[in-house]
Amino acid sequence: MSEALLRSLVWMDYRLAVLFTVIFPLVLLIWALVKRAEAMQRLLIIYWRVASLLAITIYLMIGGFPFSFIPAVAARVLIPIGLWFWVDLNEEIDDQRRTPLKLAFTSWRWAVTVYCVLGVLATLPFLQCAFSTETFASPFCQVWLEAPIGFKNFFHPKVNNEGFLGFLGIVGLIIYVLYLSYFVVFRLGKQGRTAVEQ
């Protein structure tokens, strides 16, 4: 694959990610709040907690950490799980009458699931970037850092030290892993697939 084609595909992926994982769920959350659709609100809040790993990945890539490719793939695995795991929320949403909000929410949930599954398959070859500094330094891997650097230049133009932003990404990753570990070890056994705490 040529470098130009790879670059265009990577940038297309970032654009789709912004659309499916940021803009649509943000609009849906505001819509669900206005319509007081509690099950959708809860599921979207869970989604934002899970999807925060994508933001953490951006900061890790700004810092130039090769291992950032691992949470990038992990986020695409965890997002569909977080959207479909909860039996009580799924039943409550299914039982709601048909409305434009329900149609939009269901369409987005399926679309982001398909996007994440295809994204995992497409990015698996890039996992080698996480394990070899030589590969990481190649254009094959460096093309993935262009959008995060653009994000940094837009949102943090006065921060000259990418290492500091990478450090924030590491702190965020540690907190994320601790919270996920707490959920899996303690809450999952007690709650099961019920989103509302008993």
LINURRA-V783006 format. One record per residue. OMEGA is omega in radians with two decimals (999 if undefined). Layout:
# LINURRA-V783006
[[OMEGA] [OMEGA]]
This chain:
# LINURRA-V783006
[[-3.12] [-3.14] [3.14] [3.12] [3.11] [-3.14] [-3.12] [3.11] [3.13] [3.12] [3.06] [3.12] [3.12] [3.12] [3.09] [3.12] [3.11] [-3.12] [-3.03] [-3.03] [3.13] [-3.00] [-3.10] [-3.13] [3.09] [3.09] [-3.14] [3.12] [3.11] [3.12] [3.13] [3.09] [3.14] [-3.11] [-3.13] [3.08] [-2.96] [-3.12] [3.11] [3.09] [-3.12] [-3.12] [3.12] [3.07] [3.05] [3.11] [-3.10] [3.08] [-3.12] [-3.06] [3.10] [3.09] [3.08] [3.11] [3.10] [3.13] [3.12] [-3.14] [3.08] [3.11] [3.05] [3.12] [3.10] [-3.14] [-3.14] [-3.09] [3.14] [3.11] [3.14] [3.08] [3.09] [3.11] [-3.13] [3.14] [-3.13] [3.05] [-3.04] [-3.09] [3.10] [3.10] [-3.14] [-3.11] [-3.03] [-2.99] [-2.90] [-3.09] [-3.07] [3.14] [3.10] [3.14] [-3.12] [3.12] [3.12] [-3.08] [-3.14] [3.10] [-3.11] [3.08] [3.06] [3.12] [-3.13] [3.12] [-3.14] [-3.12] [-3.13] [3.12] [3.13] [-3.10] [3.10] [-3.11] [-3.11] [3.08] [3.10] [3.13] [-3.12] [3.13] [3.11] [3.12] [3.10] [-3.14] [-3.11] [-3.06] [3.11] [3.11] [-3.10] [3.07] [3.11] [3.10] [-3.10] [-2.98] [-3.14] [3.13] [3.12] [3.10] [-3.14] [-3.12] [-3.10] [3.08] [3.10] [-3.14] [-3.05] [3.13] [3.13] [-3.11] [-3.08] [-3.14] [3.06] [3.09] [3.04] [3.06] [3.13] [-3.12] [-3.13] [-3.03] [-3.13] [-3.04] [-3.08] [3.12] [-3.11] [-3.05] [3.10] [3.13] [3.12] [3.12] [3.05] [3.08] [3.08] [3.07] [3.11] [3.10] [3.11] [3.13] [3.12] [3.12] [3.14] [-3.12] [3.10] [3.14] [3.12] [3.12] [3.10] [-3.13] [-3.08] [-3.04] [-3.00] [-2.99] [-3.08] [3.13] [-3.11] [-3.06] [-3.01] [-3.10] [3.08] [-3.07] [-3.12] [-3.11] [3.14] [999]]
